[in-house]
Amino acid sequence: MALSGAKEDAREVRIYEYLDELSADLADYISELSEASVKERGVFAIALSGGSLISLMRKLCEAPYSKTVDWAKWYIFWVDERVVGKNHVDSNYKLAKDGFLSKVPIVPSHVHSINDTVSAEKAAEDYEFVIRQLVRTRVISVSDISDCPKFDLILLGMGPDGHIASLFPDHYILDEKAEWVTFITDSPEPPPERITFTLPVINSASNVVVVVTGSSKAEAAHLAIDDVGPECPLSSPAKMIQPTKGKLVWYLDKAAASKLEGTKYSE
Ligand SMILES: O=C1O[C@H](COP(=O)(O)O)[C@@H](O)[C@H](O)[C@H]1O
């Protein structure tokens, strides 16, 4: 059984005892968002992260979603990517391809991976160019309060240090406001070279979902979700996810939610 609660600023936090249950509800929610977006705009522009998220999306590849989702209308992007070859074990593209994209009928030309043959700086520049073209043709919508792209859904994971995408605590790119896609060459976690959406782009999305599991992330989830004030020891990138107009939903398992204030899990 899941426990669901709306925090004071309309974020929603959904907590699950079992990963299978989390995965099933996540698939259901993504398919609902896809249906709504296809109905409204004719397309669904979704940006994926890497890490544990992909295996938690597994139920989307199964019935009924394998048949009911309008896969032909999906356009796939990456919120962040490691600057390695597409067949490299660290590639977020490879992870998504093996665990998700190869199992559903998404149109290959709708899959927008990064240019893996150039430097991190150039890959970020190229990726932003691709996104700008697709904003122009309205495959990706545009925010009505900034010039940022407005993805229909951005899916994030969170590391035990509170990092999301490749935005790490106390890193100067957290302050990046001008670029849509930026790069780092000094990631605290390997591989060092990565490209990432910036916070303004993440916060312009229509929907943001953060999926977090495991007790190693409980403290970071508490710092990101609860009102901790000056207790917060580091800048928490996850706490900076504050969609301007969009909806934010956290999907947590019981272990990741174990340090949340005022959230008592009940059967
Ligand atoms: O390095 C990364 O880490 C985060 C979190 O990964 P997880 O395995 O702890 O869920 C991931 O969301 C991001 O895309 C990835 O590049």
The ligand as a Tripos MOL2 file, in Angstrom:
@<TRIPOS>MOLECULE
LIG
   16    16     1     0     0
SMALL
NO_CHARGES

@<TRIPOS>ATOM
      1 O1         25.0780   10.1070  -12.0180 O.2       1 LIG1
      2 C1         23.8550   10.0420  -12.0560 C.2       1 LIG1
      3 O2         23.1840    9.8080  -10.9020 O.3       1 LIG1
      4 C2         21.7860   10.1430  -10.7580 C.3       1 LIG1
      5 C3         21.2530    9.2870   -9.6080 C.3       1 LIG1
      6 O3         21.4490    7.9230   -9.9470 O.3       1 LIG1
      7 P1         20.8910    6.7370   -9.0230 P.3       1 LIG1
      8 O4         21.4380    5.4590   -9.6240 O.co2     1 LIG1
      9 O5         21.4180    6.9760   -7.6370 O.co2     1 LIG1
     10 O6         19.3990    6.7760   -9.0970 O.co2     1 LIG1
     11 C4         21.0440    9.9440  -12.0540 C.3       1 LIG1
     12 O7         19.7200   10.3970  -11.9140 O.3       1 LIG1
     13 C5         21.7740   10.6780  -13.1750 C.3       1 LIG1
     14 O8         21.0740   10.6140  -14.3890 O.3       1 LIG1
     15 C6         23.1280   10.0380  -13.3380 C.3       1 LIG1
     16 O9         23.8720   10.6130  -14.3990 O.3       1 LIG1
@<TRIPOS>BOND
     1     1     2 2
     2     2     3 1
     3     2    15 1
     4     3     4 1
     5     4     5 1
     6     4    11 1
     7     5     6 1
     8     6     7 1
     9     7     8 2
    10     7     9 1
    11     7    10 1
    12    11    12 1
    13    11    13 1
    14    13    14 1
    15    13    15 1
    16    15    16 1
@<TRIPOS>SUBSTRUCTURE
     1 LIG1         1 GROUP 0 **** ****
